Amino acid sequence: MDGRIVSGELVRYAAERHLRDLVDGKERGLYWAPERAEHAFGFFPSVLAITEGAKVGEPFNLLPWHTFVVGSLFGWRKDSGRMRFRSGWLETGKGQAKSPLMAAIGIYMMGYYGIPRAKVYAIGQDKQTANVLFKDAAAMCRAPIPGTDPQDNQTLESLGEVIIRGFLDNAFKIEHPSTNSVFQSLANGEAISGPKPTLVSADEIHEFKSNTSIETWMRAIAKMPGDALMLLGTNTPASTQIVGTEYSEFYQRVARNEFVDDEAFSFIARVDKADHDKVFDNEECWVKALPALNITFPIENIRGEVNTARERMSTAMSVKRLYFGIPVGVANFWMEEEPWAAVQVPVDPADHKGEKCWLSLDLSKKNDLTALSACWKRPDCSETGDLEHLFVKTWYWTVQDGLADRARRDVAKYVEWAEDPSVDFTALAGKTIDKTFAAAEVARLCAEHDVEFLAFDAAGMADFISACEQIGFAVWQYEGPGKPEGHGLKLVRHNQGKRRVFEEKQLTMPTSIERLEDRVLNGTISVDNSPVTYMCAANAIIDPDGQGNRCFDKAKSRGRIDGIVTTAMAVGAALMNEGAKLEVAGMIG
């Protein structure tokens, strides 16, 4: 608190909470038992050894941040004598010995904390993730006990203190015979009949697609009459990793004292917001997110990552998030995410009246998402020197029926977005989307803006045309050069596959994706900063062919991608035939 240890504000909040509770915790039935913390402190270096890295074979001496975590979890008590904390959230940058700490705590609570028939579980999104933590525990049980001669091979396993089921890396269970206790790993969703957990350690929470199993285990912890703990570990989650983000935000609120939960502990190591813009150049702030820096984590490790991130924009977002705790970025984004994030700004249609406008539409089959995008083109301005610039905004419709279930399925905040007037996301009554709502919005845009045409995906377009007829809005489909033109809004088909067509007035996804990427990378586009559009972009998976032609693959994507599809379609429409002569010349050549 007095600044002798450099730390981020969320760690300082945790320290401040500890000092505050020493003063007034008694009023809430809480007390600090340093002797219980000391017992835990003594266990780790006396029984366990470090199993990898530069300090392999040395006693497991707790790092300074480990000491605060272990002391808090085991030293704080309720008047009943039971552990105060029922859940703990550990969030640090990569490489800070978080998983080994969680593994060591698992061994301690399995056989050496004093609970007979203790049940300890390591869980993860999948078996491989769960086994990362569990393998650390098994390795510690097979490592020489500190203070013994390594040649004597005195390990917890060789002495019979524990029995490890499974061979080497295929181990799946650790047993402690004298207390009849177990420690095992489980994948997310694997059921345990009538669980009575002492400790559940869930590492890599940012990888979890659903919080169902976490909530199930938390309820099991809550039912335990004695000491029991749910310990959650993670790097800072990406913006689209909803499960990790929601838990992190909850524990941040607890740390800031915005929400009082005496049973929830957090240690969240991030750089502060003031550090974000210059984090690559300010090495002094790195320790805020990397509390093991220059202890077990050499600063050279992160310097190399930072140097790469300076030159490769595609890695800058992940380095900022994974090492420095800056909550931006998406795992496996479809393009370089940093320039994409840079063009996310509010786009107000009222600011673009009089500018040429193109629309694009992707209709839902029944109750998913219908997306409508508008793209305005602001021409070059010789007086100000501004280059031609595009502005894109997207509107969304879905149905109210089953909205919460679909939100859980898609891991999306549909319910919150539908209630937020600042988000153009409308949940309609009924079980299927009434296409007249999209038709009415198209008609409104055409009345207020200089709309050239609407690019459409053929799927469901007959229903849209019918909806336009119902509201009395005239539309017609463009059939090609020399074909008769109709009256009203022109509709132009936009091909969705990887096939590239070089004919005039032909819209194809490979070209539209390229046009969108080019605009994003050179900063000559502004995309409305809708959380729905960002979700769609984050979910997108690109499917290429041997010639480098690409399209969005809805079947393989991580969730709904309708908004990024219509964004690309609208940009492609606005830039139709841009560079077409060069492409055709290249084909001929």
C-alpha positions, 0 to 999 in steps of 0.5 A: 500500500505504501508503494515499496512493492510495485503493483497494479491497482487491483492488487492494491485493492486486495491488499487494502481489503486485507488491512481493512478487514483486520480492523473491522472484520470481527463485526462480520464474524471474520478473524485473521489466524496467522498460525494457520497461514504459517502452517501452509507456508511451511508445507510447500518448501518442506515437502515439495520441490520445483519440477521445471525451469531454472530452479528445478530441484530447489524447494518450492519456496513461495513467491511473494505473490504466492505468499499473499494468496496462500496466506489469505486463503488459509489464514482468514477464518470465520468465527466457526473456525472454517475457512473464510474464502470459498472461492479464489480468483488468480489472474496474472500474465503468462509464466508466473507459476500460477498452475504450479501453485494451484497444483501444490495447493491441491496436494496440500488440501488432499493429504496435509491440511487435515481433512479426512477423505478429502476430494480434490479435483483439477478441471479444465475446458477439456482433459488436456487443459485439466491435466496441465495442472494435474501433471504439475501435482504428479511431478511434485509427488515424484520429485525428491523431497527437499532436504533428502539425498536425491540418490536416495529417491525419497519422494512422496510416491516412493515413501508410500505417502501417495499412490499415483494411478497411471503411468508418467504423463498418463497419470489420472489420479493421486491417492493419499492412503493415510487419509483416504483422500484423492486428487484427480483431473476431470474435463469440463462436463465430466460428471461426478455422482454426488460430489463432495469436493474439498478443493476444485481447481479450474485453470485456464478459465479463459478457455471455458466455453460455458460456465455450467460445470463451474457453477455446478462445482460452486454449488457443491462447494457451498453445500460442504459443511467444513472447509472447501474451496473453488480456485479459479486461475486464468490469464486475462480473458479475451474480449470474446471469452465471455465466461472468463470475462464475466468471472473476472469482472465479478472478482474485480468488483469484489476487490474494489469493494463495489460488491461485498462478498466475504467468501470471494478472494481475488488476486488480479495482476494487470498493468493499470489503464494509464500504462496501456498506451506505452506498455511496450516501452515502459518496463517499470510497469511490467511487474504489475502483471508479471509478479514473478518477473526477475524472480522465476520469470526472466525479463529477457523472456518478455522483452523478446515477446515485446520486440516481436509485437512491435514489428508484428501487429498481429501479435501485439494484441495477444501480447498485451492481453496474455502478458500485461493483462490488457483486456483486449483481443480475441483468440484466433481473430480472422485478421490482424485484430489491432487495426480492426480494434482501431477502426471501431468508433461510433458511426451515426447515420445522421452525420452521413446524409448526402453521401453515397450509401450501399446496403447489405442484408443477411436474413436469418432462417428462423430465430437466429440473427438478421443483420442489415449493414449500411456503408457510406462513402465520403469522397476525397476532400482536397481542401482538408487533404482527407482521403476517401473514407468509408463508414459502416453501421449494422442493425440486428434483429432476433426473437425474444422467444428462447433468447436466454437459451440462445445466449447461453448456447452462443456464449453471447450477451443477447439479453443485455444487448436487447435491453441496452438502448445504445446497442442496435439489437432488437428482440422481436416478439414471436418465434420467428423473425418478421422480415417486415422489420428489416424491410421497414428499416431498409425503406427508412434508410432509402428515404433518408439517404442516397442509397445506390443498391442493396447487396443480398445473400440469395438465401431468404431473399424471396421472404424479404421481397414479399415483406417489402411488398407488404409494406408497399416498398418497391424493390427489383433484382438486378439481372445483369448488363443489358437486362431490363431495370425495374422501379424502386431499390435495386437488389444486387446478388452477392455470391457467398462462396470462394469463387471469384468473378471478374465480370462487371456488377458481380459481387463475390466474397473473396473480393469483398473480404480483401476490400474490407481488410485493405480499408481496415489496415490503411485506416480508411474505414470506420466501423460502428463500435457495436459489441454485436459486430465485434462478436461476429468478427471474433467468431469468424473463421476464414475458409481459403482455397488453393488460389488464396480465394477466401470466404467466411465459413459459417459452419466452422465459425465459433458462433454467429458471424452475420454482422461481419458478413454484411459488413464485408458485403456492404464494403464490397458493394461500395467499392464494386469494380475497384481495381477490376481492370487490373485483376482482369489484366492479371488473369489474361497475363 
